[in-house]
Amino acid sequence: MQQQLKKVYMLVGNESVMDEHAASIVRLQEIEVICSHKTKFLKDGYFINIIGDYILEAYFPDIVNQYFKAFFDTIKNLKDFNPEAFQNIFKMKVECKITFRRSKKDAEMFRKEIIKQFK
């Protein structure tokens, strides 16, 4: 018996040209994506992924945030996008804090906050 996939919601915490472009790439039948800077918990240098009861959080250091900001602030349309410059940000050797935990209560709270953005 084939298992039914649940709808996946992806909230991108900014509304730049590149954020909107990335969202358009990952929009598939099972994935809904919205870009919004009006959330309680998304902030610069923070990434969260909720999978069932599991929460994966990553915190990027200020230097990475500065590079991302400079990169995204200079892209006004897709022809300005330089993939090599973007990839170089991910090649930086810096320490990042990553937390992986299981909390049904917290996962449900984050999921509700994310889904609110889609209404």
Backbone atoms as SQL, in Angstrom:
CREATE TABLE atoms (id INTEGER PRIMARY KEY, chain TEXT, resi INTEGER, resn TEXT, atom TEXT, x REAL, y REAL, z REAL);
INSERT INTO atoms VALUES
  (1, 'A', 1, 'MET', 'N', 0.847, -1.175, 0.000),
  (2, 'A', 1, 'MET', 'CA', 0.000, 0.000, 0.000),
  (3, 'A', 1, 'MET', 'C', 0.896, 1.244, 0.000),
  (4, 'A', 2, 'GLN', 'N', 0.611, 2.170, -0.893),
  (5, 'A', 2, 'GLN', 'CA', 1.402, 3.392, -0.986),
  (6, 'A', 2, 'GLN', 'C', 0.962, 4.381, 0.086),
  (7, 'A', 3, 'GLN', 'N', 1.961, 4.963, 0.770),
  (8, 'A', 3, 'GLN', 'CA', 1.672, 5.927, 1.832),
  (9, 'A', 3, 'GLN', 'C', 1.439, 7.308, 1.222),
  (10, 'A', 4, 'GLN', 'N', 0.433, 8.000, 1.689),
  (11, 'A', 4, 'GLN', 'CA', 0.120, 9.348, 1.222),
  (12, 'A', 4, 'GLN', 'C', 1.098, 10.346, 1.829),
  (13, 'A', 5, 'LEU', 'N', 1.732, 11.161, 1.010),
  (14, 'A', 5, 'LEU', 'CA', 2.634, 12.198, 1.508),
  (15, 'A', 5, 'LEU', 'C', 1.827, 13.379, 2.026),
  (16, 'A', 6, 'LYS', 'N', 2.265, 13.937, 3.142),
  (17, 'A', 6, 'LYS', 'CA', 1.634, 15.139, 3.667),
  (18, 'A', 6, 'LYS', 'C', 2.186, 16.344, 2.920),
  (19, 'A', 7, 'LYS', 'N', 1.429, 17.392, 2.896),
  (20, 'A', 7, 'LYS', 'CA', 1.856, 18.633, 2.273),
  (21, 'A', 7, 'LYS', 'C', 3.059, 19.178, 3.026),
  (22, 'A', 8, 'VAL', 'N', 4.039, 19.662, 2.311),
  (23, 'A', 8, 'VAL', 'CA', 5.242, 20.244, 2.911),
  (24, 'A', 8, 'VAL', 'C', 5.163, 21.760, 2.736),
  (25, 'A', 9, 'TYR', 'N', 5.392, 22.480, 3.827),
  (26, 'A', 9, 'TYR', 'CA', 5.371, 23.934, 3.797),
  (27, 'A', 9, 'TYR', 'C', 6.785, 24.446, 4.039),
  (28, 'A', 10, 'MET', 'N', 7.235, 25.349, 3.186),
  (29, 'A', 10, 'MET', 'CA', 8.567, 25.924, 3.320),
  (30, 'A', 10, 'MET', 'C', 8.419, 27.435, 3.416),
  (31, 'A', 11, 'LEU', 'N', 8.927, 27.986, 4.493),
  (32, 'A', 11, 'LEU', 'CA', 8.854, 29.424, 4.715),
  (33, 'A', 11, 'LEU', 'C', 10.251, 30.002, 4.569),
  (34, 'A', 12, 'VAL', 'N', 10.422, 30.898, 3.624),
  (35, 'A', 12, 'VAL', 'CA', 11.700, 31.570, 3.388),
  (36, 'A', 12, 'VAL', 'C', 11.602, 32.926, 4.062),
  (37, 'A', 13, 'GLY', 'N', 12.595, 33.265, 4.880),
  (38, 'A', 13, 'GLY', 'CA', 12.498, 34.435, 5.743),
  (39, 'A', 13, 'GLY', 'C', 12.850, 35.767, 5.137),
  (40, 'A', 14, 'ASN', 'N', 12.886, 35.867, 3.838),
  (41, 'A', 14, 'ASN', 'CA', 13.142, 37.147, 3.179),
  (42, 'A', 14, 'ASN', 'C', 12.357, 37.208, 1.886),
  (43, 'A', 15, 'GLU', 'N', 12.346, 38.375, 1.271),
  (44, 'A', 15, 'GLU', 'CA', 11.564, 38.568, 0.049),
  (45, 'A', 15, 'GLU', 'C', 12.413, 39.148, -1.076),
  (46, 'A', 16, 'SER', 'N', 13.694, 38.828, -1.110),
  (47, 'A', 16, 'SER', 'CA', 14.576, 39.373, -2.151),
  (48, 'A', 16, 'SER', 'C', 14.318, 38.681, -3.486),
  (49, 'A', 17, 'VAL', 'N', 14.897, 39.208, -4.544),
  (50, 'A', 17, 'VAL', 'CA', 14.777, 38.611, -5.873),
  (51, 'A', 17, 'VAL', 'C', 15.252, 37.166, -5.840),
  (52, 'A', 18, 'MET', 'N', 16.381, 36.916, -5.179),
  (53, 'A', 18, 'MET', 'CA', 16.934, 35.571, -5.133),
  (54, 'A', 18, 'MET', 'C', 16.087, 34.636, -4.267),
  (55, 'A', 19, 'ASP', 'N', 15.509, 35.134, -3.182),
  (56, 'A', 19, 'ASP', 'CA', 14.624, 34.305, -2.360),
  (57, 'A', 19, 'ASP', 'C', 13.402, 33.873, -3.169),
  (58, 'A', 20, 'GLU', 'N', 12.820, 34.804, -3.899),
  (59, 'A', 20, 'GLU', 'CA', 11.656, 34.486, -4.729),
  (60, 'A', 20, 'GLU', 'C', 12.034, 33.497, -5.831),
  (61, 'A', 21, 'HIS', 'N', 13.222, 33.669, -6.409),
  (62, 'A', 21, 'HIS', 'CA', 13.688, 32.742, -7.448),
  (63, 'A', 21, 'HIS', 'C', 13.872, 31.339, -6.865),
  (64, 'A', 22, 'ALA', 'N', 14.509, 31.241, -5.704),
  (65, 'A', 22, 'ALA', 'CA', 14.708, 29.940, -5.055),
  (66, 'A', 22, 'ALA', 'C', 13.368, 29.283, -4.750),
  (67, 'A', 23, 'ALA', 'N', 12.421, 30.073, -4.271),
  (68, 'A', 23, 'ALA', 'CA', 11.092, 29.536, -3.961),
  (69, 'A', 23, 'ALA', 'C', 10.435, 28.972, -5.218),
  (70, 'A', 24, 'SER', 'N', 10.596, 29.652, -6.336),
  (71, 'A', 24, 'SER', 'CA', 9.972, 29.178, -7.577),
  (72, 'A', 24, 'SER', 'C', 10.581, 27.858, -8.040),
  (73, 'A', 25, 'ILE', 'N', 11.835, 27.617, -7.694),
  (74, 'A', 25, 'ILE', 'CA', 12.493, 26.369, -8.088),
  (75, 'A', 25, 'ILE', 'C', 11.975, 25.191, -7.272),
  (76, 'A', 26, 'VAL', 'N', 11.741, 25.381, -5.980),
  (77, 'A', 26, 'VAL', 'CA', 11.349, 24.261, -5.115),
  (78, 'A', 26, 'VAL', 'C', 9.847, 24.051, -5.013),
  (79, 'A', 27, 'ARG', 'N', 9.063, 24.905, -5.644),
  (80, 'A', 27, 'ARG', 'CA', 7.614, 24.703, -5.623),
  (81, 'A', 27, 'ARG', 'C', 7.265, 23.493, -6.484),
  (82, 'A', 28, 'LEU', 'N', 6.885, 22.441, -5.827),
  (83, 'A', 28, 'LEU', 'CA', 6.471, 21.217, -6.493),
  (84, 'A', 28, 'LEU', 'C', 5.067, 20.883, -6.024),
  (85, 'A', 29, 'GLN', 'N', 4.541, 19.781, -6.500),
  (86, 'A', 29, 'GLN', 'CA', 3.173, 19.414, -6.131),
  (87, 'A', 29, 'GLN', 'C', 3.001, 19.270, -4.621),
  (88, 'A', 30, 'GLU', 'N', 3.996, 18.702, -3.939),
  (89, 'A', 30, 'GLU', 'CA', 3.866, 18.468, -2.505),
  (90, 'A', 30, 'GLU', 'C', 4.465, 19.580, -1.653),
  (91, 'A', 31, 'ILE', 'N', 5.052, 20.603, -2.272),
  (92, 'A', 31, 'ILE', 'CA', 5.724, 21.652, -1.503),
  (93, 'A', 31, 'ILE', 'C', 5.089, 23.000, -1.808),
  (94, 'A', 32, 'GLU', 'N', 4.671, 23.690, -0.765),
  (95, 'A', 32, 'GLU', 'CA', 4.214, 25.072, -0.901),
  (96, 'A', 32, 'GLU', 'C', 5.291, 25.951, -0.289),
  (97, 'A', 33, 'VAL', 'N', 5.642, 27.016, -0.984),
  (98, 'A', 33, 'VAL', 'CA', 6.702, 27.905, -0.515),
  (99, 'A', 33, 'VAL', 'C', 6.166, 29.327, -0.475),
  (100, 'A', 34, 'ILE', 'N', 6.513, 30.033, 0.581),
  (101, 'A', 34, 'ILE', 'CA', 6.164, 31.450, 0.681),
  (102, 'A', 34, 'ILE', 'C', 7.381, 32.198, 1.203),
  (103, 'A', 35, 'CYS', 'N', 7.589, 33.386, 0.699),
  (104, 'A', 35, 'CYS', 'CA', 8.665, 34.249, 1.173),
  (105, 'A', 35, 'CYS', 'C', 8.046, 35.356, 2.016),
  (106, 'A', 36, 'SER', 'N', 8.547, 35.547, 3.204),
  (107, 'A', 36, 'SER', 'CA', 8.014, 36.566, 4.096),
  (108, 'A', 36, 'SER', 'C', 9.043, 36.925, 5.145),
  (109, 'A', 37, 'HIS', 'N', 9.187, 38.189, 5.428),
  (110, 'A', 37, 'HIS', 'CA', 10.078, 38.620, 6.509),
  (111, 'A', 37, 'HIS', 'C', 9.277, 38.901, 7.787),
  (112, 'A', 38, 'LYS', 'N', 7.989, 38.608, 7.769),
  (113, 'A', 38, 'LYS', 'CA', 7.119, 38.909, 8.915),
  (114, 'A', 38, 'LYS', 'C', 6.818, 37.647, 9.710),
  (115, 'A', 39, 'THR', 'N', 7.824, 37.116, 10.372),
  (116, 'A', 39, 'THR', 'CA', 7.620, 35.943, 11.201),
  (117, 'A', 39, 'THR', 'C', 8.202, 36.191, 12.578),
  (118, 'A', 40, 'LYS', 'N', 7.773, 35.387, 13.535),
  (119, 'A', 40, 'LYS', 'CA', 8.249, 35.545, 14.906),
  (120, 'A', 40, 'LYS', 'C', 9.651, 34.988, 15.096),
  (121, 'A', 41, 'PHE', 'N', 10.026, 33.985, 14.327),
  (122, 'A', 41, 'PHE', 'CA', 11.247, 33.267, 14.662),
  (123, 'A', 41, 'PHE', 'C', 12.322, 33.271, 13.590),
  (124, 'A', 42, 'LEU', 'N', 12.002, 33.564, 12.346),
  (125, 'A', 42, 'LEU', 'CA', 13.053, 33.596, 11.325),
  (126, 'A', 42, 'LEU', 'C', 13.827, 34.893, 11.437),
  (127, 'A', 43, 'LYS', 'N', 15.146, 34.793, 11.381),
  (128, 'A', 43, 'LYS', 'CA', 15.993, 35.976, 11.471),
  (129, 'A', 43, 'LYS', 'C', 17.286, 35.714, 10.716),
  (130, 'A', 44, 'ASP', 'N', 18.056, 36.746, 10.489),
  (131, 'A', 44, 'ASP', 'CA', 19.313, 36.586, 9.772),
  (132, 'A', 44, 'ASP', 'C', 20.192, 35.554, 10.449),
  (133, 'A', 45, 'GLY', 'N', 20.762, 34.694, 9.650),
  (134, 'A', 45, 'GLY', 'CA', 21.691, 33.709, 10.180),
  (135, 'A', 45, 'GLY', 'C', 21.051, 32.528, 10.862),
  (136, 'A', 46, 'TYR', 'N', 19.761, 32.331, 10.645),
  (137, 'A', 46, 'TYR', 'CA', 19.042, 31.253, 11.317),
  (138, 'A', 46, 'TYR', 'C', 18.302, 30.417, 10.288),
  (139, 'A', 47, 'PHE', 'N', 18.419, 29.117, 10.415),
  (140, 'A', 47, 'PHE', 'CA', 17.741, 28.179, 9.526),
  (141, 'A', 47, 'PHE', 'C', 17.056, 27.130, 10.391),
  (142, 'A', 48, 'ILE', 'N', 15.820, 26.805, 10.080),
  (143, 'A', 48, 'ILE', 'CA', 15.104, 25.776, 10.833),
  (144, 'A', 48, 'ILE', 'C', 14.402, 24.839, 9.864),
  (145, 'A', 49, 'ASN', 'N', 14.406, 23.564, 10.228),
  (146, 'A', 49, 'ASN', 'CA', 13.703, 22.556, 9.453),
  (147, 'A', 49, 'ASN', 'C', 12.983, 21.646, 10.434),
  (148, 'A', 50, 'ILE', 'N', 11.685, 21.446, 10.232),
  (149, 'A', 50, 'ILE', 'CA', 10.873, 20.607, 11.101),
  (150, 'A', 50, 'ILE', 'C', 10.513, 19.346, 10.326),
  (151, 'A', 51, 'ILE', 'N', 10.889, 18.194, 10.869),
  (152, 'A', 51, 'ILE', 'CA', 10.588, 16.910, 10.243),
  (153, 'A', 51, 'ILE', 'C', 9.940, 16.040, 11.317),
  (154, 'A', 52, 'GLY', 'N', 8.633, 15.889, 11.231),
  (155, 'A', 52, 'GLY', 'CA', 7.923, 15.141, 12.265),
  (156, 'A', 52, 'GLY', 'C', 8.099, 15.838, 13.610),
  (157, 'A', 53, 'ASP', 'N', 8.615, 15.096, 14.594),
  (158, 'A', 53, 'ASP', 'CA', 8.875, 15.663, 15.924),
  (159, 'A', 53, 'ASP', 'C', 10.288, 16.210, 16.057),
  (160, 'A', 54, 'TYR', 'N', 11.070, 16.147, 14.989),
  (161, 'A', 54, 'TYR', 'CA', 12.477, 16.561, 15.031),
  (162, 'A', 54, 'TYR', 'C', 12.644, 17.988, 14.537),
  (163, 'A', 55, 'ILE', 'N', 13.556, 18.704, 15.175),
  (164, 'A', 55, 'ILE', 'CA', 13.834, 20.102, 14.845),
  (165, 'A', 55, 'ILE', 'C', 15.328, 20.233, 14.564),
  (166, 'A', 56, 'LEU', 'N', 15.653, 20.731, 13.387),
  (167, 'A', 56, 'LEU', 'CA', 17.041, 20.996, 13.020),
  (168, 'A', 56, 'LEU', 'C', 17.195, 22.511, 12.904),
  (169, 'A', 57, 'GLU', 'N', 18.062, 23.072, 13.734),
  (170, 'A', 57, 'GLU', 'CA', 18.302, 24.513, 13.719),
  (171, 'A', 57, 'GLU', 'C', 19.783, 24.761, 13.447),
  (172, 'A', 58, 'ALA', 'N', 20.053, 25.741, 12.596),
  (173, 'A', 58, 'ALA', 'CA', 21.433, 26.135, 12.327),
  (174, 'A', 58, 'ALA', 'C', 21.539, 27.639, 12.526),
  (175, 'A', 59, 'TYR', 'N', 22.635, 28.037, 13.161),
  (176, 'A', 59, 'TYR', 'CA', 22.906, 29.451, 13.419),
  (177, 'A', 59, 'TYR', 'C', 24.235, 29.788, 12.737),
  (178, 'A', 60, 'PHE', 'N', 24.193, 30.704, 11.788),
  (179, 'A', 60, 'PHE', 'CA', 25.401, 31.089, 11.064),
  (180, 'A', 60, 'PHE', 'C', 26.064, 32.272, 11.765),
  (181, 'A', 61, 'PRO', 'N', 27.393, 32.310, 11.772),
  (182, 'A', 61, 'PRO', 'CA', 28.088, 33.423, 12.422),
  (183, 'A', 61, 'PRO', 'C', 27.913, 34.737, 11.649),
  (184, 'A', 62, 'ASP', 'N', 28.212, 35.851, 12.312),
  (185, 'A', 62, 'ASP', 'CA', 28.016, 37.178, 11.721),
  (186, 'A', 62, 'ASP', 'C', 28.727, 37.354, 10.381),
  (187, 'A', 63, 'ILE', 'N', 29.927, 36.801, 10.236),
  (188, 'A', 63, 'ILE', 'CA', 30.661, 36.987, 8.979),
  (189, 'A', 63, 'ILE', 'C', 29.901, 36.378, 7.804),
  (190, 'A', 64, 'VAL', 'N', 29.265, 35.234, 8.014),
  (191, 'A', 64, 'VAL', 'CA', 28.476, 34.607, 6.959),
  (192, 'A', 64, 'VAL', 'C', 27.244, 35.465, 6.667),
  (193, 'A', 65, 'ASN', 'N', 26.603, 35.958, 7.721),
  (194, 'A', 65, 'ASN', 'CA', 25.443, 36.838, 7.538),
  (195, 'A', 65, 'ASN', 'C', 25.801, 38.082, 6.739),
  (196, 'A', 66, 'GLN', 'N', 26.974, 38.647, 6.992),
  (197, 'A', 66, 'GLN', 'CA', 27.418, 39.839, 6.266),
  (198, 'A', 66, 'GLN', 'C', 27.592, 39.540, 4.784),
  (199, 'A', 67, 'TYR', 'N', 28.184, 38.393, 4.467),
  (200, 'A', 67, 'TYR', 'CA', 28.355, 38.010, 3.062),
  (201, 'A', 67, 'TYR', 'C', 27.016, 37.768, 2.388),
  (202, 'A', 68, 'PHE', 'N', 26.105, 37.066, 3.081),
  (203, 'A', 68, 'PHE', 'CA', 24.769, 36.844, 2.519),
  (204, 'A', 68, 'PHE', 'C', 24.061, 38.172, 2.277),
  (205, 'A', 69, 'LYS', 'N', 24.111, 39.068, 3.257),
  (206, 'A', 69, 'LYS', 'CA', 23.448, 40.365, 3.116),
  (207, 'A', 69, 'LYS', 'C', 24.009, 41.143, 1.932),
  (208, 'A', 70, 'ALA', 'N', 25.325, 41.211, 1.847),
  (209, 'A', 70, 'ALA', 'CA', 25.961, 41.924, 0.730),
  (210, 'A', 70, 'ALA', 'C', 25.560, 41.294, -0.603),
  (211, 'A', 71, 'PHE', 'N', 25.541, 39.984, -0.642),
  (212, 'A', 71, 'PHE', 'CA', 25.182, 39.288, -1.876),
  (213, 'A', 71, 'PHE', 'C', 23.736, 39.571, -2.259),
  (214, 'A', 72, 'PHE', 'N', 22.811, 39.353, -1.334),
  (215, 'A', 72, 'PHE', 'CA', 21.393, 39.509, -1.646),
  (216, 'A', 72, 'PHE', 'C', 21.000, 40.972, -1.884),
  (217, 'A', 73, 'ASP', 'N', 21.652, 41.904, -1.210),
  (218, 'A', 73, 'ASP', 'CA', 21.334, 43.324, -1.401),
  (219, 'A', 73, 'ASP', 'C', 21.768, 43.836, -2.773),
  (220, 'A', 74, 'THR', 'N', 22.729, 43.176, -3.412),
  (221, 'A', 74, 'THR', 'CA', 23.211, 43.653, -4.717),
  (222, 'A', 74, 'THR', 'C', 22.460, 43.033, -5.889),
  (223, 'A', 75, 'ILE', 'N', 21.680, 42.000, -5.655),
  (224, 'A', 75, 'ILE', 'CA', 20.943, 41.338, -6.735),
  (225, 'A', 75, 'ILE', 'C', 19.579, 42.011, -6.879),
  (226, 'A', 76, 'LYS', 'N', 19.416, 42.721, -7.972),
  (227, 'A', 76, 'LYS', 'CA', 18.139, 43.398, -8.229),
  (228, 'A', 76, 'LYS', 'C', 17.305, 42.663, -9.273),
  (229, 'A', 77, 'ASN', 'N', 17.953, 41.809, -10.077),
  (230, 'A', 77, 'ASN', 'CA', 17.257, 40.937, -11.026),
  (231, 'A', 77, 'ASN', 'C', 18.152, 39.730, -11.305),
  (232, 'A', 78, 'LEU', 'N', 17.609, 38.705, -11.921),
  (233, 'A', 78, 'LEU', 'CA', 18.333, 37.445, -12.072),
  (234, 'A', 78, 'LEU', 'C', 19.599, 37.550, -12.919),
  (235, 'A', 79, 'LYS', 'N', 19.667, 38.513, -13.824),
  (236, 'A', 79, 'LYS', 'CA', 20.885, 38.626, -14.638),
  (237, 'A', 79, 'LYS', 'C', 22.079, 39.108, -13.803),
  (238, 'A', 80, 'ASP', 'N', 21.825, 39.693, -12.629),
  (239, 'A', 80, 'ASP', 'CA', 22.903, 40.105, -11.725),
  (240, 'A', 80, 'ASP', 'C', 23.460, 38.947, -10.901),
  (241, 'A', 81, 'PHE', 'N', 22.782, 37.801, -10.935),
  (242, 'A', 81, 'PHE', 'CA', 23.170, 36.654, -10.115),
  (243, 'A', 81, 'PHE', 'C', 24.482, 36.050, -10.610),
  (244, 'A', 82, 'ASN', 'N', 25.431, 35.904, -9.686),
  (245, 'A', 82, 'ASN', 'CA', 26.719, 35.277, -9.975),
  (246, 'A', 82, 'ASN', 'C', 26.788, 33.983, -9.161),
  (247, 'A', 83, 'PRO', 'N', 26.510, 32.829, -9.789),
  (248, 'A', 83, 'PRO', 'CA', 26.481, 31.563, -9.050),
  (249, 'A', 83, 'PRO', 'C', 27.796, 31.251, -8.335),
  (250, 'A', 84, 'GLU', 'N', 28.922, 31.595, -8.947),
  (251, 'A', 84, 'GLU', 'CA', 30.215, 31.306, -8.319),
  (252, 'A', 84, 'GLU', 'C', 30.391, 32.099, -7.023),
  (253, 'A', 85, 'ALA', 'N', 30.011, 33.369, -7.036),
  (254, 'A', 85, 'ALA', 'CA', 30.104, 34.181, -5.817),
  (255, 'A', 85, 'ALA', 'C', 29.198, 33.610, -4.730),
  (256, 'A', 86, 'PHE', 'N', 28.020, 33.158, -5.122),
  (257, 'A', 86, 'PHE', 'CA', 27.084, 32.574, -4.159),
  (258, 'A', 86, 'PHE', 'C', 27.654, 31.278, -3.576),
  (259, 'A', 87, 'GLN', 'N', 28.199, 30.423, -4.418),
  (260, 'A', 87, 'GLN', 'CA', 28.787, 29.159, -3.953),
  (261, 'A', 87, 'GLN', 'C', 29.956, 29.406, -3.009),
  (262, 'A', 88, 'ASN', 'N', 30.710, 30.470, -3.235),
  (263, 'A', 88, 'ASN', 'CA', 31.859, 30.763, -2.380),
  (264, 'A', 88, 'ASN', 'C', 31.466, 31.030, -0.928),
  (265, 'A', 89, 'ILE', 'N', 30.277, 31.540, -0.710),
  (266, 'A', 89, 'ILE', 'CA', 29.802, 31.754, 0.667),
  (267, 'A', 89, 'ILE', 'C', 29.735, 30.415, 1.392),
  (268, 'A', 90, 'PHE', 'N', 29.275, 29.381, 0.695),
  (269, 'A', 90, 'PHE', 'CA', 29.115, 28.063, 1.310),
  (270, 'A', 90, 'PHE', 'C', 30.441, 27.328, 1.487),
  (271, 'A', 91, 'LYS', 'N', 31.488, 27.836, 0.865),
  (272, 'A', 91, 'LYS', 'CA', 32.807, 27.215, 0.992),
  (273, 'A', 91, 'LYS', 'C', 33.618, 27.808, 2.139),
  (274, 'A', 92, 'MET', 'N', 33.085, 28.841, 2.776),
  (275, 'A', 92, 'MET', 'CA', 33.795, 29.471, 3.886),
  (276, 'A', 92, 'MET', 'C', 33.980, 28.472, 5.025),
  (277, 'A', 93, 'LYS', 'N', 35.132, 28.505, 5.638),
  (278, 'A', 93, 'LYS', 'CA', 35.429, 27.625, 6.779),
  (279, 'A', 93, 'LYS', 'C', 35.198, 28.419, 8.058),
  (280, 'A', 94, 'VAL', 'N', 34.009, 28.253, 8.622),
  (281, 'A', 94, 'VAL', 'CA', 33.642, 28.941, 9.857),
  (282, 'A', 94, 'VAL', 'C', 32.881, 27.959, 10.749),
  (283, 'A', 95, 'GLU', 'N', 32.857, 28.249, 12.018),
  (284, 'A', 95, 'GLU', 'CA', 32.098, 27.422, 12.944),
  (285, 'A', 95, 'GLU', 'C', 30.643, 27.879, 12.969),
  (286, 'A', 96, 'CYS', 'N', 29.756, 26.923, 12.858),
  (287, 'A', 96, 'CYS', 'CA', 28.321, 27.189, 12.933),
  (288, 'A', 96, 'CYS', 'C', 27.743, 26.324, 14.042),
  (289, 'A', 97, 'LYS', 'N', 26.751, 26.851, 14.707),
  (290, 'A', 97, 'LYS', 'CA', 26.073, 26.073, 15.744),
  (291, 'A', 97, 'LYS', 'C', 24.886, 25.360, 15.110),
  (292, 'A', 98, 'ILE', 'N', 24.849, 24.045, 15.273),
  (293, 'A', 98, 'ILE', 'CA', 23.741, 23.251, 14.750),
  (294, 'A', 98, 'ILE', 'C', 23.127, 22.477, 15.909),
  (295, 'A', 99, 'THR', 'N', 21.823, 22.550, 16.023),
  (296, 'A', 99, 'THR', 'CA', 21.098, 21.838, 17.069),
  (297, 'A', 99, 'THR', 'C', 20.094, 20.905, 16.410),
  (298, 'A', 100, 'PHE', 'N', 20.112, 19.663, 16.830),
  (299, 'A', 100, 'PHE', 'CA', 19.143, 18.677, 16.350),
  (300, 'A', 100, 'PHE', 'C', 18.481, 18.082, 17.586),
  (301, 'A', 101, 'ARG', 'N', 17.177, 18.248, 17.678),
  (302, 'A', 101, 'ARG', 'CA', 16.493, 17.763, 18.872),
  (303, 'A', 101, 'ARG', 'C', 15.117, 17.217, 18.511),
  (304, 'A', 102, 'ARG', 'N', 14.575, 16.493, 19.455),
  (305, 'A', 102, 'ARG', 'CA', 13.241, 15.945, 19.274),
  (306, 'A', 102, 'ARG', 'C', 12.323, 16.520, 20.348),
  (307, 'A', 103, 'SER', 'N', 11.294, 17.213, 19.893),
  (308, 'A', 103, 'SER', 'CA', 10.317, 17.782, 20.806),
  (309, 'A', 103, 'SER', 'C', 8.993, 17.899, 20.060),
  (310, 'A', 104, 'LYS', 'N', 8.077, 17.036, 20.396),
  (311, 'A', 104, 'LYS', 'CA', 6.768, 17.062, 19.751),
  (312, 'A', 104, 'LYS', 'C', 6.087, 18.411, 19.961),
  (313, 'A', 105, 'LYS', 'N', 6.159, 18.926, 21.184),
  (314, 'A', 105, 'LYS', 'CA', 5.527, 20.201, 21.537),
  (315, 'A', 105, 'LYS', 'C', 6.119, 21.363, 20.733),
  (316, 'A', 106, 'ASP', 'N', 7.451, 21.476, 20.714),
  (317, 'A', 106, 'ASP', 'CA', 8.095, 22.574, 19.987),
  (318, 'A', 106, 'ASP', 'C', 7.897, 22.444, 18.473),
  (319, 'A', 107, 'ALA', 'N', 7.984, 21.217, 17.961),
  (320, 'A', 107, 'ALA', 'CA', 7.793, 21.001, 16.519),
  (321, 'A', 107, 'ALA', 'C', 6.392, 21.439, 16.103),
  (322, 'A', 108, 'GLU', 'N', 5.401, 21.101, 16.905),
  (323, 'A', 108, 'GLU', 'CA', 4.029, 21.497, 16.592),
  (324, 'A', 108, 'GLU', 'C', 3.859, 23.011, 16.658),
  (325, 'A', 109, 'MET', 'N', 4.501, 23.650, 17.636),
  (326, 'A', 109, 'MET', 'CA', 4.434, 25.111, 17.759),
  (327, 'A', 109, 'MET', 'C', 5.042, 25.780, 16.516),
  (328, 'A', 110, 'PHE', 'N', 6.227, 25.321, 16.091),
  (329, 'A', 110, 'PHE', 'CA', 6.861, 25.889, 14.901),
  (330, 'A', 110, 'PHE', 'C', 6.009, 25.623, 13.656),
  (331, 'A', 111, 'ARG', 'N', 5.481, 24.421, 13.542),
  (332, 'A', 111, 'ARG', 'CA', 4.660, 24.065, 12.390),
  (333, 'A', 111, 'ARG', 'C', 3.443, 24.987, 12.294),
  (334, 'A', 112, 'LYS', 'N', 2.791, 25.261, 13.428),
  (335, 'A', 112, 'LYS', 'CA', 1.624, 26.160, 13.445),
  (336, 'A', 112, 'LYS', 'C', 2.016, 27.566, 13.012),
  (337, 'A', 113, 'GLU', 'N', 3.171, 28.041, 13.473),
  (338, 'A', 113, 'GLU', 'CA', 3.642, 29.382, 13.094),
  (339, 'A', 113, 'GLU', 'C', 3.919, 29.449, 11.594),
  (340, 'A', 114, 'ILE', 'N', 4.503, 28.390, 11.041),
  (341, 'A', 114, 'ILE', 'CA', 4.804, 28.358, 9.611),
  (342, 'A', 114, 'ILE', 'C', 3.513, 28.315, 8.802),
  (343, 'A', 115, 'ILE', 'N', 2.594, 27.448, 9.181),
  (344, 'A', 115, 'ILE', 'CA', 1.344, 27.302, 8.432),
  (345, 'A', 115, 'ILE', 'C', 0.506, 28.575, 8.466),
  (346, 'A', 116, 'LYS', 'N', 0.586, 29.352, 9.557),
  (347, 'A', 116, 'LYS', 'CA', -0.142, 30.633, 9.631),
  (348, 'A', 116, 'LYS', 'C', 0.212, 31.547, 8.472),
  (349, 'A', 117, 'GLN', 'N', 1.442, 31.478, 7.997),
  (350, 'A', 117, 'GLN', 'CA', 1.896, 32.344, 6.909),
  (351, 'A', 117, 'GLN', 'C', 1.208, 32.021, 5.582),
  (352, 'A', 118, 'PHE', 'N', 0.655, 30.818, 5.470),
  (353, 'A', 118, 'PHE', 'CA', 0.057, 30.360, 4.202),
  (354, 'A', 118, 'PHE', 'C', -1.435, 30.628, 4.112),
  (355, 'A', 119, 'LYS', 'N', -2.009, 31.241, 5.136),
  (356, 'A', 119, 'LYS', 'CA', -3.451, 31.509, 5.132),
  (357, 'A', 119, 'LYS', 'C', -3.754, 32.893, 4.679);
